[in-house]
Amino acid sequence: VISIPDSTFPIIGTIIGSFIFGIGIVLAGGCATGTWYRAGEGLIGSWVALVLYAVTAAITKTGILLPVMTWINKPTNINANMSQTTSIPMW
């Protein structure tokens, strides 16, 4: 029922994405879930964070940042899967 994809693990994309996520979570004052409940409490800063999150997610998924994301997440080794790239066993 569950199949584990045997594709490459984008190391550069993961590192850059983690760094950007860390900056974003500090600037927004919390993760996306925390921002949702803070927006529900009426914090205007969280409303701004949610709108900017939606806009940047759309731009990255379908807009001008799509080629950048595709380039960053390109496979580093065609024959290596996630287990081989990280040297961590699949199970």
Secondary structure, 3 states (H helix, E strand, C coil): CCCCCCCCCCHHHHHHHHHHHHHHHHHHCCCHHHHHHHHHCCCHHHHHHHHHHHHHHHHHHHCCCHHHHHHHCCCCCCCCCHHHHHCCCCC
